[in-house]
């Protein structure tokens, strides 16, 4: 079965960096686009970044453009989110998502807290 496991969250000071990993299994990872979403307390889940399967084209929410970088390693079945220049507004639970054959699959999420 499809499984997505996020890791790498934690507490970081404003201006700091974190890298989130999402390890995928149960499907042919290299064939599907992957995305990172986040959900802050009291807010709707929002798309942060996406990366396509083959060309590895990327797209970002305006709020993170220039600070976050999404990448993937198809040999390791892993998608990454490098987060730099973190702000308190980046505090949220971060989820990775795979859309496979019209269905969305989510990980359990990893908490990121940006605070001094």
TAMOPE-V832393 format. One record per helix or strand of 3 or more residues. SS is the DSSP state (H for helix, E for strand). FROM is the first residue (numbers start at 0). LEN is the number of residues. If there is no record, write none. Layout:
SS_FROM_LEN + SS_FROM_LEN
This chain:
E_2_5 + E_9_3 + E_17_8 + H_28_3 + E_33_6 + E_45_6 + E_57_3 + E_67_6 + E_77_6 + H_87_3 + E_91_9 + E_102_4 + E_109_5
